[in-house]
Amino acid sequence: MRFFRPLLGLALAWLTVVIFLEARAEMKNEPSDGGKIVLYFGGVVLAGGAAAVLLVTVLLPVVGDAVGGVFFSPNEKMEKSPHADALVAIARGEYEAAVQEYLKAFGNDPHDTMALSEIVRLECEHLDNPAAAADILEQALEREWTPEDAAFLTSRLVDVYWKHQRKAREARALLMQIIEAMPGTKHSANAQHKLQEIERQLAMED
């Protein structure tokens, strides 16, 4: 807006001069000359510049705000992630508090497998308590799950049994369950791969 008013004033003044000269020429019956054409052109350029400044500084922001309002209303509250408090606790190094926050999230949404997975990770990697991780997964798997969620949680329990507790027999049994329950799926393929890894490591340790 700082440049709009001076440009508009100059354009209007220029056009006023042109109109005055044209009117005087009409009164004197003088033919139009090339100088007046230049004056007309200059006035049009100034008016166009003023219009461009108005478009950029006033109209475009208004249109942008209107379009933005269609997709996001500042009066609407953004939905908070159910894991936000747990992530804050992790960032602070407060892993036990993070586990409690994930448990709260799981209590609010019994299908939140990611919350369970993160609890297991924290218990095993930061709190040195794989037994607690195994317990929560064993209890969770007693409930009804979709085949995909059941396979995911079972695979996490296999990781706890094998990587953190070295319970090869229990890990093998769970992997066989996945292979038999979901043949031809990625879960079955992953289970077969893990089973082969366990067998190789056991053979190297013998």
Phi and psi restraints in degrees (value plus and minus 20) as a CYANA .aco file:
   2 ARG   PHI     -83.3   -43.3
   2 ARG   PSI     -55.5   -15.5
   3 PHE   PHI    -115.0   -75.0
   3 PHE   PSI     -34.0     6.0
   4 PHE   PHI     -87.9   -47.9
   4 PHE   PSI     -68.9   -28.9
   5 ARG   PHI     -84.1   -44.1
   5 ARG   PSI     -65.4   -25.4
   6 PRO   PHI     -81.0   -41.0
   6 PRO   PSI     -61.1   -21.1
   7 LEU   PHI     -84.6   -44.6
   7 LEU   PSI     -63.8   -23.8
   8 LEU   PHI     -85.0   -45.0
   8 LEU   PSI     -61.6   -21.6
   9 GLY   PHI     -82.7   -42.7
   9 GLY   PSI     -62.9   -22.9
  10 LEU   PHI     -84.5   -44.5
  10 LEU   PSI     -60.7   -20.7
  11 ALA   PHI     -84.1   -44.1
  11 ALA   PSI     -63.4   -23.4
  12 LEU   PHI     -85.0   -45.0
  12 LEU   PSI     -61.7   -21.7
  13 ALA   PHI     -82.1   -42.1
  13 ALA   PSI     -62.2   -22.2
  14 TRP   PHI     -82.2   -42.2
  14 TRP   PSI     -66.6   -26.6
  15 LEU   PHI     -85.9   -45.9
  15 LEU   PSI     -53.8   -13.8
  16 THR   PHI     -82.2   -42.2
  16 THR   PSI     -63.7   -23.7
  17 VAL   PHI     -81.3   -41.3
  17 VAL   PSI     -64.0   -24.0
  18 VAL   PHI     -82.0   -42.0
  18 VAL   PSI     -65.8   -25.8
  19 ILE   PHI     -83.1   -43.1
  19 ILE   PSI     -60.2   -20.2
  20 PHE   PHI     -82.0   -42.0
  20 PHE   PSI     -66.0   -26.0
  21 LEU   PHI     -83.8   -43.8
  21 LEU   PSI     -58.7   -18.7
  22 GLU   PHI     -86.6   -46.6
  22 GLU   PSI     -61.0   -21.0
  23 ALA   PHI     -85.2   -45.2
  23 ALA   PSI     -61.4   -21.4
  24 ARG   PHI     -83.6   -43.6
  24 ARG   PSI     -58.0   -18.0
  25 ALA   PHI     -86.3   -46.3
  25 ALA   PSI     -57.2   -17.2
  26 GLU   PHI     -84.2   -44.2
  26 GLU   PSI     -61.3   -21.3
  27 MET   PHI     -84.1   -44.1
  27 MET   PSI     -53.2   -13.2
  28 LYS   PHI    -115.2   -75.2
  28 LYS   PSI     -17.2    22.8
  29 ASN   PHI      37.7    77.7
  29 ASN   PSI      19.3    59.3
  30 GLU   PHI    -113.1   -73.1
  30 GLU   PSI     119.0   159.0
  31 PRO   PHI     -91.5   -51.5
  31 PRO   PSI     132.3   172.3
  32 SER   PHI     -87.9   -47.9
  32 SER   PSI     124.8   164.8
  33 ASP   PHI    -138.8   -98.8
  33 ASP   PSI     156.8   196.8
  34 GLY   PHI     -85.5   -45.5
  34 GLY   PSI     -49.5    -9.5
  35 GLY   PHI     -81.9   -41.9
  35 GLY   PSI     -57.6   -17.6
  36 LYS   PHI     -87.3   -47.3
  36 LYS   PSI     -54.7   -14.7
  37 ILE   PHI     -82.8   -42.8
  37 ILE   PSI     -60.6   -20.6
  38 VAL   PHI     -83.2   -43.2
  38 VAL   PSI     -60.3   -20.3
  39 LEU   PHI     -84.0   -44.0
  39 LEU   PSI     -63.7   -23.7
  40 TYR   PHI     -76.8   -36.8
  40 TYR   PSI     -68.2   -28.2
  41 PHE   PHI     -80.6   -40.6
  41 PHE   PSI     -64.2   -24.2
  42 GLY   PHI     -81.5   -41.5
  42 GLY   PSI     -60.4   -20.4
  43 GLY   PHI     -83.6   -43.6
  43 GLY   PSI     -61.6   -21.6
  44 VAL   PHI     -83.0   -43.0
  44 VAL   PSI     -61.3   -21.3
  45 VAL   PHI     -81.8   -41.8
  45 VAL   PSI     -64.6   -24.6
  46 LEU   PHI     -84.6   -44.6
  46 LEU   PSI     -62.9   -22.9
  47 ALA   PHI     -82.7   -42.7
  47 ALA   PSI     -60.6   -20.6
  48 GLY   PHI     -84.4   -44.4
  48 GLY   PSI     -60.0   -20.0
  49 GLY   PHI     -82.0   -42.0
  49 GLY   PSI     -62.2   -22.2
  50 ALA   PHI     -82.5   -42.5
  50 ALA   PSI     -61.1   -21.1
  51 ALA   PHI     -84.3   -44.3
  51 ALA   PSI     -59.1   -19.1
  52 ALA   PHI     -84.6   -44.6
  52 ALA   PSI     -62.5   -22.5
  53 VAL   PHI     -82.6   -42.6
  53 VAL   PSI     -61.8   -21.8
  54 LEU   PHI     -81.3   -41.3
  54 LEU   PSI     -61.3   -21.3
  55 LEU   PHI     -82.6   -42.6
  55 LEU   PSI     -66.3   -26.3
  56 VAL   PHI     -92.5   -52.5
  56 VAL   PSI     -61.1   -21.1
  57 THR   PHI    -109.4   -69.4
  57 THR   PSI     -42.5    -2.5
  58 VAL   PHI    -139.0   -99.0
  58 VAL   PSI     -76.4   -36.4
  59 LEU   PHI     -90.8   -50.8
  59 LEU   PSI     -65.7   -25.7
  60 LEU   PHI     -81.5   -41.5
  60 LEU   PSI     -65.6   -25.6
  61 PRO   PHI     -79.3   -39.3
  61 PRO   PSI     -58.3   -18.3
  62 VAL   PHI     -84.6   -44.6
  62 VAL   PSI     -65.2   -25.2
  63 VAL   PHI     -83.5   -43.5
  63 VAL   PSI     -61.4   -21.4
  64 GLY   PHI     -81.8   -41.8
  64 GLY   PSI     -61.6   -21.6
  65 ASP   PHI     -84.7   -44.7
  65 ASP   PSI     -59.1   -19.1
  66 ALA   PHI     -85.6   -45.6
  66 ALA   PSI     -63.2   -23.2
  67 VAL   PHI     -86.6   -46.6
  67 VAL   PSI     -61.6   -21.6
  68 GLY   PHI     -82.2   -42.2
  68 GLY   PSI     -54.6   -14.6
  69 GLY   PHI     -85.5   -45.5
  69 GLY   PSI     -45.2    -5.2
  70 VAL   PHI     -86.6   -46.6
  70 VAL   PSI     -57.1   -17.1
  71 PHE   PHI    -113.1   -73.1
  71 PHE   PSI     -45.9    -5.9
  72 PHE   PHI    -169.4  -129.4
  72 PHE   PSI     105.0   145.0
  73 SER   PHI    -123.0   -83.0
  73 SER   PSI     105.0   145.0
  74 PRO   PHI     -84.3   -44.3
  74 PRO   PSI     -37.0     3.0
  75 ASN   PHI    -101.9   -61.9
  75 ASN   PSI     -33.0     7.0
  76 GLU   PHI    -107.6   -67.6
  76 GLU   PSI     114.3   154.3
  77 LYS   PHI     -99.9   -59.9
  77 LYS   PSI     113.5   153.5
  78 MET   PHI     -91.8   -51.8
  78 MET   PSI     117.7   157.7
  79 GLU   PHI     -90.7   -50.7
  79 GLU   PSI     110.0   150.0
  80 LYS   PHI     -98.8   -58.8
  80 LYS   PSI     116.9   156.9
  81 SER   PHI     -84.4   -44.4
  81 SER   PSI     117.0   157.0
  82 PRO   PHI     -85.3   -45.3
  82 PRO   PSI     -36.1     3.9
  83 HIS   PHI    -122.8   -82.8
  83 HIS   PSI     -13.6    26.4
  84 ALA   PHI     -80.3   -40.3
  84 ALA   PSI     -66.3   -26.3
  85 ASP   PHI     -85.9   -45.9
  85 ASP   PSI     -55.9   -15.9
  86 ALA   PHI     -86.0   -46.0
  86 ALA   PSI     -61.2   -21.2
  87 LEU   PHI     -85.9   -45.9
  87 LEU   PSI     -56.6   -16.6
  88 VAL   PHI     -83.4   -43.4
  88 VAL   PSI     -63.3   -23.3
  89 ALA   PHI     -83.4   -43.4
  89 ALA   PSI     -59.6   -19.6
  90 ILE   PHI     -83.1   -43.1
  90 ILE   PSI     -62.6   -22.6
  91 ALA   PHI     -80.7   -40.7
  91 ALA   PSI     -49.8    -9.8
  92 ARG   PHI    -105.9   -65.9
  92 ARG   PSI     -25.4    14.6
  93 GLY   PHI      60.3   100.3
  93 GLY   PSI      -5.3    34.7
  94 GLU   PHI    -115.5   -75.5
  94 GLU   PSI      58.8    98.8
  95 TYR   PHI     -92.5   -52.5
  95 TYR   PSI     -56.0   -16.0
  96 GLU   PHI     -85.1   -45.1
  96 GLU   PSI     -60.6   -20.6
  97 ALA   PHI     -83.8   -43.8
  97 ALA   PSI     -57.0   -17.0
  98 ALA   PHI     -84.4   -44.4
  98 ALA   PSI     -60.9   -20.9
  99 VAL   PHI     -79.8   -39.8
  99 VAL   PSI     -63.1   -23.1
 100 GLN   PHI     -83.7   -43.7
 100 GLN   PSI     -58.0   -18.0
 101 GLU   PHI     -87.9   -47.9
 101 GLU   PSI     -59.0   -19.0
 102 TYR   PHI     -87.3   -47.3
 102 TYR   PSI     -57.4   -17.4
 103 LEU   PHI     -82.6   -42.6
 103 LEU   PSI     -58.6   -18.6
 104 LYS   PHI     -84.4   -44.4
 104 LYS   PSI     -62.5   -22.5
 105 ALA   PHI     -83.4   -43.4
 105 ALA   PSI     -59.9   -19.9
 106 PHE   PHI     -87.1   -47.1
 106 PHE   PSI     -56.0   -16.0
 107 GLY   PHI     -83.8   -43.8
 107 GLY   PSI     -54.8   -14.8
 108 ASN   PHI     -97.2   -57.2
 108 ASN   PSI     -47.5    -7.5
 109 ASP   PHI    -157.5  -117.5
 109 ASP   PSI      74.1   114.1
 110 PRO   PHI     -83.4   -43.4
 110 PRO   PSI     -25.8    14.2
 111 HIS   PHI    -123.3   -83.3
 111 HIS   PSI     -10.2    29.8
 112 ASP   PHI    -101.6   -61.6
 112 ASP   PSI      62.1   102.1
 113 THR   PHI     -88.6   -48.6
 113 THR   PSI     -46.8    -6.8
 114 MET   PHI     -86.6   -46.6
 114 MET   PSI     -56.4   -16.4
 115 ALA   PHI     -82.6   -42.6
 115 ALA   PSI     -63.5   -23.5
 116 LEU   PHI     -82.0   -42.0
 116 LEU   PSI     -64.0   -24.0
 117 SER   PHI     -81.5   -41.5
 117 SER   PSI     -60.3   -20.3
 118 GLU   PHI     -89.7   -49.7
 118 GLU   PSI     -55.9   -15.9
 119 ILE   PHI     -79.8   -39.8
 119 ILE   PSI     -65.7   -25.7
 120 VAL   PHI     -80.6   -40.6
 120 VAL   PSI     -64.8   -24.8
 121 ARG   PHI     -81.4   -41.4
 121 ARG   PSI     -65.6   -25.6
 122 LEU   PHI     -85.1   -45.1
 122 LEU   PSI     -63.6   -23.6
 123 GLU   PHI     -82.7   -42.7
 123 GLU   PSI     -58.9   -18.9
 124 CYS   PHI    -101.5   -61.5
 124 CYS   PSI     -63.1   -23.1
 125 GLU   PHI    -111.9   -71.9
 125 GLU   PSI     -46.7    -6.7
 126 HIS   PHI    -138.2   -98.2
 126 HIS   PSI     -48.9    -8.9
 127 LEU   PHI    -125.7   -85.7
 127 LEU   PSI     -22.3    17.7
 128 ASP   PHI      32.0    72.0
 128 ASP   PSI      27.7    67.7
 129 ASN   PHI    -157.6  -117.6
 129 ASN   PSI      45.1    85.1
 130 PRO   PHI     -83.8   -43.8
 130 PRO   PSI     -45.1    -5.1
 131 ALA   PHI     -82.8   -42.8
 131 ALA   PSI     -60.7   -20.7
 132 ALA   PHI     -85.7   -45.7
 132 ALA   PSI     -58.1   -18.1
 133 ALA   PHI     -83.7   -43.7
 133 ALA   PSI     -64.1   -24.1
 134 ALA   PHI     -82.7   -42.7
 134 ALA   PSI     -62.5   -22.5
 135 ASP   PHI     -79.9   -39.9
 135 ASP   PSI     -66.5   -26.5
 136 ILE   PHI     -86.9   -46.9
 136 ILE   PSI     -55.1   -15.1
 137 LEU   PHI     -91.5   -51.5
 137 LEU   PSI     -60.2   -20.2
 138 GLU   PHI     -81.9   -41.9
 138 GLU   PSI     -62.0   -22.0
 139 GLN   PHI     -87.3   -47.3
 139 GLN   PSI     -60.1   -20.1
 140 ALA   PHI     -84.1   -44.1
 140 ALA   PSI     -58.8   -18.8
 141 LEU   PHI     -92.3   -52.3
 141 LEU   PSI     -28.0    12.0
 142 GLU   PHI     -95.4   -55.4
 142 GLU   PSI     -35.4     4.6
 143 ARG   PHI    -106.8   -66.8
 143 ARG   PSI     151.3   191.3
 144 GLU   PHI    -102.4   -62.4
 144 GLU   PSI     112.1   152.1
 145 TRP   PHI    -153.3  -113.3
 145 TRP   PSI     141.5   181.5
 146 THR   PHI     -86.7   -46.7
 146 THR   PSI     136.2   176.2
 147 PRO   PHI     -75.4   -35.4
 147 PRO   PSI     -59.1   -19.1
 148 GLU   PHI     -86.5   -46.5
 148 GLU   PSI     -65.4   -25.4
 149 ASP   PHI     -86.8   -46.8
 149 ASP   PSI     -58.5   -18.5
 150 ALA   PHI     -83.6   -43.6
 150 ALA   PSI     -62.1   -22.1
 151 ALA   PHI     -85.2   -45.2
 151 ALA   PSI     -60.0   -20.0
 152 PHE   PHI     -82.4   -42.4
 152 PHE   PSI     -68.9   -28.9
 153 LEU   PHI     -88.2   -48.2
 153 LEU   PSI     -56.7   -16.7
 154 THR   PHI     -84.2   -44.2
 154 THR   PSI     -60.6   -20.6
 155 SER   PHI     -83.8   -43.8
 155 SER   PSI     -57.0   -17.0
 156 ARG   PHI     -85.7   -45.7
 156 ARG   PSI     -57.2   -17.2
 157 LEU   PHI     -88.0   -48.0
 157 LEU   PSI     -56.0   -16.0
 158 VAL   PHI     -79.2   -39.2
 158 VAL   PSI     -63.1   -23.1
 159 ASP   PHI     -80.6   -40.6
 159 ASP   PSI     -61.6   -21.6
 160 VAL   PHI     -85.1   -45.1
 160 VAL   PSI     -68.3   -28.3
 161 TYR   PHI     -78.8   -38.8
 161 TYR   PSI     -67.2   -27.2
 162 TRP   PHI    -105.6   -65.6
 162 TRP   PSI     -70.7   -30.7
 163 LYS   PHI     -95.8   -55.8
 163 LYS   PSI     -50.4   -10.4
 164 HIS   PHI    -132.8   -92.8
 164 HIS   PSI     -41.8    -1.8
 165 GLN   PHI    -139.8   -99.8
 165 GLN   PSI     -28.4    11.6
 166 ARG   PHI      35.7    75.7
 166 ARG   PSI      19.6    59.6
 167 LYS   PHI    -116.0   -76.0
 167 LYS   PSI      63.8   103.8
 168 ALA   PHI     -85.9   -45.9
 168 ALA   PSI     -62.1   -22.1
 169 ARG   PHI     -81.7   -41.7
 169 ARG   PSI     -65.5   -25.5
 170 GLU   PHI     -85.8   -45.8
 170 GLU   PSI     -59.9   -19.9
 171 ALA   PHI     -84.0   -44.0
 171 ALA   PSI     -62.8   -22.8
 172 ARG   PHI     -80.3   -40.3
 172 ARG   PSI     -64.8   -24.8
 173 ALA   PHI     -81.2   -41.2
 173 ALA   PSI     -61.6   -21.6
 174 LEU   PHI     -87.5   -47.5
 174 LEU   PSI     -60.1   -20.1
 175 LEU   PHI     -83.4   -43.4
 175 LEU   PSI     -59.4   -19.4
 176 MET   PHI     -84.3   -44.3
 176 MET   PSI     -55.3   -15.3
 177 GLN   PHI     -81.0   -41.0
 177 GLN   PSI     -65.3   -25.3
 178 ILE   PHI     -83.7   -43.7
 178 ILE   PSI     -64.9   -24.9
 179 ILE   PHI     -81.0   -41.0
 179 ILE   PSI     -62.3   -22.3
 180 GLU   PHI     -95.4   -55.4
 180 GLU   PSI     -55.2   -15.2
 181 ALA   PHI     -99.3   -59.3
 181 ALA   PSI     -48.3    -8.3
 182 MET   PHI    -151.8  -111.8
 182 MET   PSI      39.7    79.7
 183 PRO   PHI     -83.9   -43.9
 183 PRO   PSI     122.8   162.8
 184 GLY   PHI      57.1    97.1
 184 GLY   PSI     -10.6    29.4
 185 THR   PHI    -128.3   -88.3
 185 THR   PSI     149.3   189.3
 186 LYS   PHI     -85.3   -45.3
 186 LYS   PSI     -50.7   -10.7
 187 HIS   PHI     -85.8   -45.8
 187 HIS   PSI     -60.0   -20.0
 188 SER   PHI     -85.9   -45.9
 188 SER   PSI     -62.3   -22.3
 189 ALA   PHI     -83.5   -43.5
 189 ALA   PSI     -62.7   -22.7
 190 ASN   PHI     -84.1   -44.1
 190 ASN   PSI     -58.9   -18.9
 191 ALA   PHI     -84.5   -44.5
 191 ALA   PSI     -62.3   -22.3
 192 GLN   PHI     -82.4   -42.4
 192 GLN   PSI     -60.1   -20.1
 193 HIS   PHI     -83.5   -43.5
 193 HIS   PSI     -64.7   -24.7
 194 LYS   PHI     -84.9   -44.9
 194 LYS   PSI     -58.6   -18.6
 195 LEU   PHI     -82.4   -42.4
 195 LEU   PSI     -62.1   -22.1
 196 GLN   PHI     -84.0   -44.0
 196 GLN   PSI     -58.5   -18.5
 197 GLU   PHI     -81.7   -41.7
 197 GLU   PSI     -65.2   -25.2
 198 ILE   PHI     -81.2   -41.2
 198 ILE   PSI     -64.6   -24.6
 199 GLU   PHI     -83.2   -43.2
 199 GLU   PSI     -60.7   -20.7
 200 ARG   PHI     -84.0   -44.0
 200 ARG   PSI     -65.2   -25.2
 201 GLN   PHI     -85.6   -45.6
 201 GLN   PSI     -58.8   -18.8
 202 LEU   PHI     -85.7   -45.7
 202 LEU   PSI     -57.0   -17.0
 203 ALA   PHI     -88.0   -48.0
 203 ALA   PSI     -56.0   -16.0
 204 MET   PHI     -90.7   -50.7
 204 MET   PSI     -49.4    -9.4
 205 GLU   PHI     -99.9   -59.9
 205 GLU   PSI     -41.2    -1.2
